[in-house]
């Protein structure tokens, strides 16, 4: 049996929920109000994919460990694929205009075009376009 996840919720600590929500709204993300209150916001990433923006105190209530200092280290890279190089650039530029920090690596890989941005809370996001059909002439479907 192959494990298939029906939904994913990525939990991210944020310093100021309203400010973080505003940042992501400027990029074009929407929020599911059913799972949003004064401590947390449910950002819709795609079909059954969500990022929960959690005020730091609320986030801390879920773990006994500290919150990573994203000014000194990366906690992870949140990578997502879009439909074209132009869309990568559009999202990246909106994120810069909203206050994000360019963390791109110079250059372009043959089958992948991407840019990286740190959001206002220091989380590293990679926006990419990949033509999966170039990998080995196989029509890829992400499961």
N, C-alpha and C positions, 0 to 999 in steps of 0.2 A: 504494500500500500504506500502510495506517495502522499505525503502531507501537503495539503493545500489550505492555505489560510484564507478565511472568508473576509476578514477586515484587518486593517492595521491602524493602530493609534500610536504615534510617536509622541512621547511626552517631553516637552522642552521647558526648562525654567526661564522665566522672563522677569526683568526688574520692574517694569511698569506695564501692566496688561493693556491698558488703553493705548499707550504709545506703540507697543508691539503690534496690536491689531491694526492701528492706523498705517504702520509701515507696510504690512502685508496687503492691506486693502489697496494701497497706492500701486502695488505691483499687479493687482488684479485678482487676488484670492478672495473667497467668500467664507463666511462663517455660518455654522449650523447653530442657530439660536437655541435649539432644544438642549444643547450641551454647553451653553455659554452662560456664565454668571460673573459676579464681581471678582472671583478667584481664578477662573479658567475660561478659555475660549477654544472652541472646536473649529479649527481651520480645515476646510475641505480641500484636499490635494487632488482628488480624483475619485473614481468609483470605488467606494469602500476603503478609501485611504484618507487618513486624517492626521493632522498635527495638533496636539493639545498644548496650547500655550498656558502654562501654569505659573501664577505668581510664585516667586521663589519660596516664600514661607509655606505655601500650600504644597509645592513640589517636594520640599523637605519632609513633609509629613508622610510621604510615601517611601522614604529611604532613610537609613541611618548613616549614610555617607554624606560627605560634603558635596557642594556643587562645584563643578570644574570652573576654574578661573580662565575664561576664554580669552582674556587678554594675554595669557602666557602659554596656553596649550589648547589643542583641539580635542573636543570630546568625541566627535565623529564627523563624517562628511555626509550630509543629507543630499543625495544625488537623485535627480529626476530627469527623464527624457522628454523632449518636446518634438514637434513634427518637422522643424526646419531650422537651419542656421539663423535665418532671419528672426525666428521666434526666440531663439537663444539670446540674440542681441537685444531684442525688444524688452524681454523680461529683465535682462542684466541692466540695461540702461534705466528702466523704471526703478529697479532696486537701488542703483547709484543715486538717482534723483531723490529717492525717499530717505537717503541717509546711510545706505549700505557702503561697505568698504570693499574695493576691488582686491581680490586675492587670487586672481587668475594666474596660471602658469603660462609663460609665453610659448607660442607655437600651437600647432594643430596636429592631431594624430590623423593618419590616413582615413580611418573609418569613423572617426569621432571628432566632433567639434564641440568644445565646451568652454565655459567661463565659470569662475568661482567668485562668490561674494560672501562676506560676513554680514549677517543681519545686525541690527542695532544691539542685540544681546550677545553678539559674538559667535553665534552658531554659523558654521560653514556650510553653504549650499552650493552644489554643483549643478549647473543648468547645462544639459547636453542635447545634442542631436546625434543619433547613431543610425546609420543605414545598416541594419542587421543583415541584409541580403549580401553585403560585401564581404562578410566574414568567411564564408566558404560556399557561396552560391546556393545556400539553403534558405528557404523561406522560414524565418524565425517567428515564432509567437512566444511572447513572454507568458509563462503560466502564473 
